[in-house]
Amino acid sequence: MGPATRLPAVAIDHSGETLVDADLSGRVLDGADFADTRFHGTTRFAGATFAGGARFTRAVFHGDVDFTGARFEGEAEFGRVRFRGRADFTGAHFVDVAWFGRGTDTWWEDDEAWEGIEEIVPAPWDEPNEDDPQWPLAVLIEDYQDWEEGGDGARFRADASFRQVRFDGPAWFYNARFAAGAAFTGARFAERVQLDQPAVDLTGAAWAGGGEYGPSRWPLGWSVPAGGGDLTPDASVAPYAGRIADGTDLENLARLADERPELRQRVVQTLCAFLRVPVPFELRAGSRTAAQEALVALRKAAQEALAEQLRHTPDLNVWLCGATLVDLDLRGCAADFVDFSAAQFHGTTRLDGSRLKRARYSEDWSCGRATFHGDVVVDGEPPAHAVFHRAVLS
């Protein structure tokens, strides 16, 4: 038998549609558009080749999805995708940028796509404990000058596997949220990487040292030589081991910030990344299991650990875009900048007595707006452009 023949590429556009048990395993797709698609059941793209761009922007996978061994030859756009089941990218190959950051399209002013923007109907934002932040579908391309702008990234509610994945271009997971395991074991990174979530496992991973697109950021607890090499546990931050699973981990982080002040901002970023993890159960339910109570207690302890850092060091930046916060108390805290866009505040929030030099509660007016589900206590005027369901007290 001769060598395998590559199937002819076919263009496909299922944007905005609802697909059930879709199976495109082994197919060769050119210009695949699944933006705003609702995938139900089990979805399979195992061994598929995306010969052109692969656009999954704002799609929702209600069940498990299999991308094992898939090859993405153009840009792979997974901005603001919601993976509600297991997401398996084991052995996939991203030749160009792997984008799991914001899900807002950026178009030039004269782009014909503007004419059809009213026809785009994104999937309902029916996430537990969250009001719809009203993220924009598209903005002028010059509105986002940097990759870090634009709000929420992809969210993974169940386990995510990027084991043995090859990233030839940038691997961009800015503001992506992993609610369960995030395995990048044995992954190979070539260019810029944004991956700072404490849930990430980089055992056996390596980075080639590429810097064409800017500096890389790794989770606190992992180290890599400046010019590239293997990712290894960072013994210099021990006993913190790159995760937040209990109160001891929070104590280790606090001790690290005290003993090495140059790492205080990274400690704050790690706490913020933990608080951006979605809460998988309804906070407003009448009763909770013991495990649920333990998780809420851990999140409150992480909030207090964050507040303690802000009480001691007033010039830090705080990145809580999309975070779920319960009984947040920032009295006595100070910060240079705080991003609360799309944050969800539950219980009683205390902002009185805080000195937040610059605080953002939306991305731009009504877009990416924060929501206060309970009472909030403030000094002076309430936060601008936020949504309030209960009392604003002063």
N, C-alpha and C positions, 0 to 999 in steps of 0.2 A: 504494500500500500504506500502511495506517495505521501509527501508532506501535506498537512492539513491545509485546506483552501479557505481563505478568509471569505466569509459571506459578504455579499454586496451591502454597502451601507444604505440605510433608509432613514429619511427624515421623519420625525414623529413629533406631534404637538397634542398633548393632553392637558394643557394648562387650564386650570379651573374646573376640571372634570372630576367625577367620582369613579374610582376604579376598585374592583373587588378581586382579591387574589390574583393580582397582575403578575404574570410570569414572562419576563423578557430575558431569561437566562441564555447566555451565549449569543445573543443578538448583537449585530453591529449597527449602532445608531449614530446618525449624523444630524446634529442640530436638535437634540432631544430637549423638548420644553415641557417640564412638569411643574411650572410655577403655579402655586395656589391649588395644586391637585390634592384631593382627599383620597388616601390609600387605605382601604379597609381589608381585613383579613391578613394573610401573609403575602408579602410582596417579595419577588425574586428578580434580582439583576445579576445573579452569580455568573461570573465569566463573561459578562457583557463588555463590549467595547464601545465607548462613546467617542466616535471619531472626530466629532466637532465639539462644541460646547455642551455641557450638561447643566441644565437650569432647573433646579428644584426649589427655587426661592419661595419661602413661606408655605411649602407643602406640609401636610400633616400625615404621618404614618401612624394609623391607629393600632396596628398590629406589628409583628416582627418584620424586619426587612433584611434581606440578604444581598450584600454587595461583595461577597467573597470573590477574590480573584478578578474583580472588575478592573478595567483599564480606562482611565480618563485622559484622553489625548489633548483636549482643550481645557478651558477654564471649567472647574467643577464648582457650581454655585449652590451651596446649601445654607444660605443666609436665612436665619430665623426659622429654620425647619423645626418642627416638633416631632420628635421620635418618642412615641408612647410605649412601644414594645422594644424588644432588643434590636439593636442596630449593629450589624456585623459587617465590617469592612476588612476582615482578615485577608491579608495577601493582596489587597488592591494596590494599584499603581496610579499615582497622580502625576502626570507629566508636566502639567502647568499648575497654576495656583489652586490649592484646595481651600475654598472659602466657606468657613462655618461661622462667620461674623454676622454683622447686621444684615437684615433682609430687605433693605430699601433700595430700589433701583435708582441709578444715577443716569440721567439723560441730559443731552444738550438741549438748549432752548428750542432749537428748530427740529428736534426729533419728532417724527410722525407718531411715535408711541403716545405722546401727550393726547392725541385726538381720541384715543380709545381708553384712557385711564378710568373714565367713569364706568366702563364695562367690566373692570376688574373687580371681582367679588372675593375677597380673601375668606378663608375658613373662619367660622366664629371663634372668638377668643374665649373658650370655655375651660380655662385652666383653674384648678382648685385655688381658692383664696384670692383670686385676682379679678379686678375689673379690667376691661379692655383698655390698654394704655393709648390706643389710637395711634399706633406707629404709622408714619407716612408710607404710602406705597412707592412713591418716587419723589425725587428732588432734583433740582438743577445740579448738574455735575460739579459745578464749582462750589456748591454748598458744603460738600464733604471734601475737605482738603487733605484729610489724613485717614488712614484705615481705622484708627481708633474711634472715629466719630460715627454717630448714627444709631447708637443704642444697642438693643438686645441682640444676642447671637442665637445660634441653634441651642435647643435644649433636648437633653437625653433623659427620659424619665426612668428607663431601665438600663441594664448593662450595655455598654458600648465597647466594641472591640475594634481596635486599629492595630492588632498584632501583625507584625511582619509587613506593615504597609510601607511602600516606598513613596516618599514625597520629593519629587525632583524640583518642584517650585515651592513658593511660600506655603507654609501650613498655618492657616490663620484661624485661630479659635478664640478671638477676642470676645469677651462676654458670653462665650458658650457656657452652658450650665449642665453639669453632670450630676444627676441625682443618685446614681448608683456607681458601679465600677466603671473605670475608664482605662482600659488596658492598651498601652502603646508599646508593649514589650516587643523587643526586636525590631522596632520601626527604624527606618532610615530616612533622615532629614537632610536635605541639601542646602536649602536657602533659609530665609527668615522664618522664625517660628514664634508664634504667640500662644503659649500654653502654660498658664500659671495656676491652674486649679489644683487644690490639694488632693483631689481624688485621683489624679493621674499617676499611673504606674509606668515608669520608663525603663524598667529592668531590661538590660541588653540592647537598648536603643543607642543610636549613634547619630552624630551631626557632622556634616562635611565642612562646616564653617562658613558657608556662603553669607555675604552681607550686602549684596547688591540692592536689596529692597529695604534695608534698615537693620537695626539691632534686634536680636532675638531675646525672648523672655521665657524662662523656665520656672517650674514650681520651686518654691523655697524648699530645700531639702535635697535637691539634685544639683550636680555640678558637671560642667563640661569644659575642656580646655578652650581658651579664647579662639584658637585657630581651628577648632573642630576636634572631634574624637568621641570616645564612648561617654554616654551618660552614666554617672555613678552616684550613689548616695553621698551626700555632702557631710563628711564627718565633722566639719567645722561648726555645724549647727546642732550637733547632737547635744542632748538626747532627743530633740525634736526630729521626727523621722518622716516628715513630709505628708502628714495626714492629721486630720482633726476628727478623732473618734470618741474622745472622752475628755473629762476635765483635766487629766494629766497632760494631754497634748496642749491644752490652752495654757496651763501653767508653764510648760516648757517654752512656749512662744513668748509669754510675758517675760520670762527670765532671759531669753535670748535678746529681746529688745532692750532690757536693762543693761545687760553685759556688753552688748555690741550696738550702741546707738546708731551706727551707720546702717544697720539693718532694720531700724524701726519702721521705715516706710514700707519695706517688703513684708514685715510682720502685719502691718495694717492691711496691705493688699491681700494677704493670705486670709485674714479674717473676713474681709469683704467678699472674697471669692466663695468662702464657705457660706456666708449669709445670702449669697445669690442663688444657692442651691434651692430649687423649688421644694416646698413642703408637700409631700404626696397625699396628705389626708386633709379633710376639711377642718380648719381651725375653729369654725363656729358651730361644730357639732356638739350635741349635748353631753357626750361622754367620750373618753379616750381610753385606749388600751395602755398598759404599763409602758410598752415600747414607745408609743406616741408621746406619752408624758415625758419620757426620758429624752426624746429628741427635742421637744419644746424647751425643756430645761437646759439642754446643751446649747441650743441656739441663743437662749437668753444669757447664758454664761459667756458665749462668744461676743454678744452685744456689749456686755459689761467689760469684757477684756478690751474691746475696741474703744469703749468710752474712756477707760483708764489711760490708754495711750494718748488720747486727745486731751485729757486733763493735764498731762505732764509735758506734752510737746505741741505747741499751738500752730505750727506751720506745716502740718501734714496734709496730704490730699486723700480724700476718701471716695471710693468708687463703689456705690451701692445701687447702680442702675439695675432695676428689676428685682431688687432684693425683697424678701418677705421678712418683715420685722414685727416682733411681738413685744409690746410694752417697752418700747425703746425709750431710754432715759439719757439725754445728752446734757443734763444740767451740769454746769461747770466745765463743759468741753469747749475747745476752740480748734478751728481748722482753717487752713488757707482756702481750700475748695472742697465742696461736697456735692457729689452727683447723686441725687435722689430720683432721677427721671425713671418713671414707670415703677417706682418702689411701691410696695403694698404695706401699709401700716395697720397693724391690728392691735387690739387692746387700747391702752392709754399711752399716748406719745407725749413725752416731755421735751419740748424744745426751748422752754423758758430758761433763762440763765445761761444759754449757750452763746458763743461768739463765733459764728460761721461767716467768715469774711465774704465768701462767695458760695451760695447754695443754689443748686438748680433742681427744680421740681418738675420740669418738663424738658423735652428736647427742643421744642420751638413752639411756644404758645400752647395750642391744644394737642400737639403731637408728643407722644411718649409721656403722658401726664401721670404723676403720682396720685395714689388714692389713700385717703385716711378712712379706714373702716370704723374706727372708734374715735373717742374724744382726743383732741390735741390741745396742749397748753403751750401758748406762745407769748413772747413779749412783743407788743405792738401789732402790726398787720399780719394776717395769716399768710402762709406761703403762696406765692403767685402761681396761677395756672394749675393748681392741684384740685382734686375732687374731694369733697368732704361729705361723708354720710352721717356724721354725728356732730357734736358741738365743738366749736372752736372757742377756747377759753383763754383769758388773759388776766 
